[in-house]
Amino acid sequence: MRSGESEPGPPGKLTRVSDRAVVTAAEETKQDAYADFDASADPGAEAGIATDAAQWAQADLIAEIRESFALIEPYGPEATAWFYEHFFAANPRYRKYFSADAATQHRRLFLAVQRIVGDLDKLDEFLPYLRRLALRHRKFGLRAAHYQAFGTSLLATVAQYSGDQWTERTNAAWDAGYGLVATVMLDAVAEADALGPAYWDAEVVTHETLADGIVRVVARPIVHARFADSEHKGAYRYVAGQYAAVETAALPRVWRDFSFATRPSGDMGGDEVEFHVQLGRSRGVSEVLVNQTAVGDRLRIAAAEGELAFPGPERTSRLLAVVHGTGAAPVHALIQHAIAEGDLRPLTVVLASDEGPHYLADALRALAEEHGEMVVEEVVGDPLAAVHAHAAASDAHGACGAVLVGPSALVDESRSALLAAGVDPEAVSSDLFD
């Protein structure tokens, strides 16, 4: 695959990954991912093997990609390891972008590719997911060259595990498909780069212990001078329920997500951000923040992400929150926001911990007094009995809305209980704290 800038393909067509993976900021016209994508109306467009990816019809392209990916799926962990060996052998300088936790990185990559392949014909899921994925990686400074290198190793991996079923036609399909993926992601990054930085430097202004192994870290993001004339004046912005990746000086290029524990003091932002950090594995970001961080230290905080939120009052008449451990932090912020907005619908917070009392119980009870229609139920151990009880109280129209924050098992089982009781799936919002 050649590098460098290239001319865009014919209108309404997909070009090869080597063409479409290079996108410059000067491009003013954004490509609509599947606009006029079906090329089957062209006479002879599908005659022979379409080595020119611009000749692919959407259905044929997707079918070819899925058929070859099905050959890889049984060998997911092995194929992913082979991909990284190929990628780092060809691009040793890119190794710094990846964490030391190889198993987690491998699993995430395979799940991401699996989801993209599965959603190719579901644009309302496919495009937003790609944009979120691109924005999550923006803090690493990835650009077109990185995407091209990734694409080369991806196609090499598919070819390796397809064996003699890897054909010129299969290569053309993956070349085109990855070109589409790279274009959508690079467009998302370009749009975000025009609006604000990928991360902010910040100074720790408060570091205090909340409970054994849990600390409160308050940091003040430094206004980004490049965007001083923008609408947000270069200040950090977030909303209650969101989270951000944090990097410490002790572990450069290693990021971990933490939810904001309080609502912003200003319009989508404020002078300070607060995180509740629980001691994690040795030498991880959490361990550094708990045991090796002090007032005056510098952090980097990536742009805010996430959409955790209570459903609006037009959808539900009462609310339920089920949280475990530091999963209570974003719910604390959401409740602050609800009170500030005058949203005082009846709210029950099921507060789970492995060993009581929960570190945030007193703060949530103080909010309950301010709220007036809020109840806090502490549960030590498995909270599912309480979840089932609240689910059973839901009426036939699913008038209860919920947020679920905690380990994947808790979130999944709580969601199942609520949906079985008739709660609208769109009224359940969740975040995983594994």
N, C-alpha and C positions, 0 to 999 in steps of 0.2 A: 504494500500500500504506500502510495506516495505521500509525502508531507508537503506542507505549505498551503498557501491559499489557492482556491480553485473557483472556477466559474459555477454558478448555480445551474442545476439541470433545467430541462424544459418545463414550462408551466404545468402544474398539476401532476408532475412525475416525481418519483423518488430517484435520486442518484445513488452512487455507491457510498459506502461508509467513508472512504477516503475523500470524497467530494463534500458530503454533507456534514462531516464531523468537524469541519473547520468553519467557524462562524466568527466574524469580526464585529466589533462594536459599531462599525460604520454602516452595517446593514440596517436600513430603516424599515424594510418590509419584513415582518415576521411571517414565517411559514406556518400555515394552518395544517396541523399534522396530517389529516386525512382529506384535506380539501382536494376535490377532483382526483382522488387517489386511484380510483379504479381505471386502469388503462385498457380493459378488455374491449372497449368500444373501438379501439384502433384496429384497422384491418391487419391481421397477421401478427398482432402484438404478442400472442402466446405461441407462435409457430417456433418449433424447435426449442432448444434450451436457451432461456432468457438470461444470458450472462450479463447483459446490460440491465441493471436493476430497475432502470426507469421503465422497463416494459412489463413489470409485474402488475398483475391484478391483485387487489387486496386479499381476496379469499384464498388465492393460490399461494401468495406469499406467506400468510399466516399458517396455512396447512403444511407447507414445506418446513417451516420453522418448528412447528409443534411435533411433526413426525420425527424429525431428527433429535429434538430435545427429549422425546420419550425414550430414546436409546441411552441417554445419559442419566436420566433420573434414578435408575436403580443403583448407580455408582456415584451418587451425589458427593459424599465426603472425599472419595478418592479423586474424582474429577476436579473438584475444587482445589485440592492440594496440588494436582498436576498443573492447573491454571496458574497458581501462584509461583510454582517452580519456574514455569516458562516466563511469566511476567517479570520476576526478579532477575532471572538470568539475562533477559534482554534489556532490562531497565533497572540496574542495581541502585541508581540514584533515587528511585522512587520508593525504596524500602522505608525511608524515614516517615512516609505518610501513614504507615500502618502500625497498629498497636502490637505489643508483644503477645497479646492473647490471640494466638493464631486460630485456635479452635472456634472461638466466638466469631472472629472475622470471617472464617471459612463458612460457617453456618449462615451468617447474615448475607453473604454474597450469594450463596446458592438459593436462599429463600427469595432474595430480591429478583434474581433472574427467573426463578420459577413463577413468581407473581407477574412479572412483566410478560412472559410468554403466555400465561393464562389469561391476561387481561388485554391482549392485543386487539380484540374485537369489542372491547367495552371502553369506549373513549371516555365516558364520564368517570371511570375509575383509573384508567390507564394514564391519562394526561396529568391529573392532579397528583398521582403517586410519583410520577417521574419528576414533577416540579419540586415536590417535597424532598425527594431523594437528592436532587441537585442542590437545593438550598442547604441541606444537612452537610454536604461536602464542600460548600463554598468556603468555609473557614480554612480549608487546607490550601486554598489558592489554586485549585485545579483549573486547567485551561484546555484548549483544543488538543494540544500535544499529548496531554495525559489521557484524554478520552481515546485518541487514536491508538496509543500504546496498549490501552486496556482492550480495545476492540480487536487488535491483532492477536493478542493472547486468547481472547474469548473464542475467536474463530478457529484458532489452532487447537483449542481444547475440544470444541465440538467435532472437529475433523478427527482428532485422535480417538475419541470414543464412539464415533460413527463407523469407523473402520471402512470396509469397502462400500458401505452405503453412503459415504460422503461423496457427492458428485459435484460437477460444475454447477448444476442447478441449485443444489443445497448451499454451496458457497455463495452464490449470487443472492439467495434468499436471506441468509444471515448478514451478508454485507449490507443489503438494503435495510433490513430490520434494525440493525445496530445503528445505521446512519440516521434513521428516524429517531431512535432513542437519544442518541448524542445531540441531535439538533434541538429537540425539545428541552433537554437539560441545559445545554449551553445558552439557549434563549432565556430560560428562567434565570440563570445566573447573571446574564447581561442586564436583564431588567432590574434585578435586585441590586446589582452593583451601582446602577444609576441612582438608586434611592437612598442607599446607606451602606456603611461598611459591613464586612462579614463578621467583625468582632470589635469590641471596645476594650482598651486597657482600663483597669479599675484598681482602686486602692482599698484594702481592707480597713474598715473603720471600727468594726466591732467583732470580737471573737470571744464567745462565752459558752460555757457548758450548760446544756439544757437537761441532760440526763446522762447516765453512764454510756459513753460511746456515741453521744449525739451532741453536736455543737450548733450554735447559731452563728452564721457568718453574714455580716452586713458589709457590702462593698459599695463604693461610690464610683460609677463609671465616669471616665474622663470624656468631656465633650470632644467629638471628632472634628477637628478644624476643617477638614476638607468639605464637610457638609454643613458648615456654620450658616450658610445662606439658604439652606433648605427649609422646608416647612417645619421640621422637627428641630432645627437649629443644631443638628449634630448630636443631640442628646439621645441617651438610650431609651428605647420604647418597648413596652410589653403590656399585656393585659392579664388580669387575674385568670388563673387556670393554665397559663403557659409555663414553659420551662426553657432552659438555655444550657448549652454545653459550656463547661468551665475548664480552663487550662491553667496550670500552676507553673511557676518558674522552675520548680524542682523536676517536673516531668514535661518537658517541651514536646509539643505535637501529640500529647495524650490528652484526650478530652473526655469528660463525663457529664451526663445530663443531670441537672438539678432543677426542681420546680421552685417557682417563686412562692414564698410563704406569706406574702402580704400583697394587697392590691397596690397599684401605683398611686403615689400621692398626687400626681398631676394628671394632665391629659395624656393617657397612655404611657406615662413615664414619670420620672421623678429624680430626685438627687441620689437616691440609694436603692439598692436591691437586697433582698434578704433570702438566704437559703438555710435550710435545716439539713445538716449533713450527718449521716450515720456511718460509723467506722466500717470500712469494707476490707477487702483483701489487702494483704501487706503490700506496700509500695504502690498502691493504686492512688488515684486522685483523691478519693474519699479519705484515705489514711493520711495523706499529706495535709488536707484541709483540717482534719481533726487534730492531728498531733504535731504538725510541723509548720503551722501558719500562725501569724501574729498580726496585731494591728500595725499597719504601715506596709505590709507586704503587697506585692502587685499580682493581679490575676488578669487573665483575658476572659471575657464573657462574650460568647457568640450571640448573634442575633436571635431573638426570641422565636420559639416555635410552639406548636401545639394548639389544640382546639377544645380542651376540656372545659365543659360549661354545663350549667343546669339548663334544662329546656325552658323556653319562654313561657310566661303565664298564659299565653293563648293556647298552649298545648296541654299543660298539666296544672292541676289545682293544689298538689302537694308534692313534696320532694323527699328523697332519701339519699343519703351519702353513706357508702360503706368503704372504710379506709383501714389500712394496716400500716403501722410504723410511721415512718416519715411521709407516707402517702397522705397523711393528714395535712401536710403543709399547703398544697395547692387548694385543698378544700377550705382551709382557714382563709385563704385569700379570696376564694369565691364567695364565702359567706360575708366577709367584709364588704365586698362589692355589692352583694345583694342588699345589705342593710343600707349602704350609701345610696342605692338606687330606689329604695323604698319597696323592694320586693320582699314582702314578709309572709309569703306562703308558708303553711305548716311544714316544718323540716325536721327530720330525724337523722341524727348522725350516729351510725354504728361504728364505734371506735375500737378497733381490734389491736391487741398487742400479744406478744408471746409471754410476757411477764408484766403484770400490772404493777402500779397504775401507768396509764399511757402518759408519755411526756407532755402532750399538748392538751390533756383533759381540762386543766384549769383554765387555759386560754379559751378553749371552745365553750366552756360553761359561762365564761364572762361574756362571750358573744351571744350566747343563748339568752342571757338576761337582757341584753340590748335588743335582741331580735324580737323576743316576746312570744313567738310561736315555734320555738326551736327546742328540741330535746336531745340530750347527749346520752347514749347508751354505751357504757364500757363493757367490752367482752374480752376476757383473757382466754386465748386459744382460738378455736374454730368459731367464727361468727356466723356460719351458715344457718344455724337454727334461727337466729334473729332475722336473717335475710328472708328465710322462708316464711316467717311469721308476717313480716311486712309485705311480702309478695302476695300472701294469701288475702291480705286486707285490700288489695287493689280491686277496683270495681271492673265491670265487664268492659269498660272503654279504656282501661289502662290509664287512669287519670294520674297515676304516680309517675314522676320522672326521677331519674337517678344518675349519680356519678359514682363510679367504682374505681378505686385507686389502691393498688397493692400487687402482690405476686400474681402471676398469670393464672394459677389454679383458683385462687380466690375470685379474681375478676371473672373468669370463665364460668365458674359454678354459680356465682351470684347473678350474672347475666342470664344464665339458663333458667334459674328460679323465677326471675322477674318476667321473662318472656313467656314461660309456661303459665304464669298467672294472668297473662293478657296485657302486660305492659308493652306499649309501642316500642319496637326496637330503636326507632329514631329518637326516642325520649331517654335513651340510656347512653351516657358518655363515659369513656373509661381511659385509664392510663395505667401502664404496667410498671411496677417497681420491683423487678426481679433482682 
